Amino acid sequence: MIRISLPERPVEHLAFALSPALESVLSLHVLVGPKHHALQHAWVREMRSLDPVLKRRIEAFAFLYRWQIPDLLLPSPLGPAAEFDDELVRIVALDPGVLLAGLGRPLYDHGGRGAAAFDEPGAREIVLEHAREYGDDAVALARELLDDPSAFGTEFCSFLAAYWEAAFGAEWQRVESTLSHAIAEAGRVLAADGIWPVLGRLPGNCRTDPDRDELLIDLPHDHDVVVSAENPLLLVPSVFVWPHLRVNCDPPWPTALVYAAPSLAREAQPRIPPAELLRILRAVADDTRLRVLKLIAERPRTTQELGPLVGLSNAGLSKGLRRLAEAGLITARRQGYYVVYSLDESRVRGAATALGDFLDLG
């Protein structure tokens, strides 16, 4: 759990920023793992026409963005937005130790201990072993990163510049307007209703606790962060981060959340037409079926388990389960002699969203 504590006047310590360099690397993450990014499949198909040499470079550098994204790509929460070329100049100028710590972390998660962690016994072998998963070109790049971080940083930025020139520069023209609109939309909500409705738009693994002035993020990483004038909370909307949330809470980089722009989140919501919504509502418009659904929501259950709990015969229970399954609210799988029923959470959440949309709740 990441716990972010906000000060008494949190609006004063909240910042929004865009980063063309970060967004370009997030798009590379999509290209090397497209199955997880259904909304960007059109982009992935378009990139099939890239030059084979550039494609090979994308695969060679994939260890930097296949799973993690280097935090040194985060924009500054202070000052005006930087252009793509300026961001590359900033990266190249970083101290070699900072480059090694930032760009080496996807291969060796040092827990924020910095470049010194790479001097520990076995660290080099771990880095190269992980790099081998990406091929010989990646191993050569990993060696360069370990031996000469500045040269590697220059080579990485040169690769990003080539990718920008061939593909992403034109895409950024489209993406930038979407992200600028996301910031403007958040600004209007911030001005009218304060910070909590803005933070409430973050993904489902983020929970706000206004009474304690805290933002809680359900991730397998324990960290307590205090937002202040010296450590503002940076929110970075993104098109290519969906469906993930990227979080950084380790210095020297800003405390930051890279989240899907609201328009992307809305596009990803399940679309349930009114006829289907009516079928779902009819399926749960019965006390017994609703209790069955509640029991299945607690954990997957069999008919033998459900019958005694709701006081139904096998025939009566089967009829109710069939109605719930036809509405798409539960799924069934055979496990030996038993049939186990599970809740389809996305369908239930989609039904709630569809009902809110039908009622025009916003």
Buried (B, 14 or more C-beta within 10 A) or exposed (E): EBBBBBBEEBEEBBBBBBBBBBBBBBBBBBBBBBEEBEBBEEBBEEBEEBEEEBBEBBBBBBBBBBEBBBBBBBBBBEEEBBEBEEBBEBBBEBEBEBBBBBBBBBBBBBEBEBBEBBEEEEBBEBBBBBBEEBBEBBBEBBBBBBEBBBEBBBBBBEBBBBBBEBBBBEBBEEBBEBBBBBBEBBEEBBEEEEBBBBBBBBBEEBBBEBEEBBBBBEBEEEBEBEBBEEBBBBBBBBBBBBEBBBBBBBEEBBBBBBBBBBBBBEEEEBEBEEEBBEBBEEBBEBEEBBBBBEBBBEEBBBBEBBBEEBEBEEEEBBEBBEBBBEBBBBBBEEEEEEBBBBBBEEBBEBBEBBBEBEEEEE
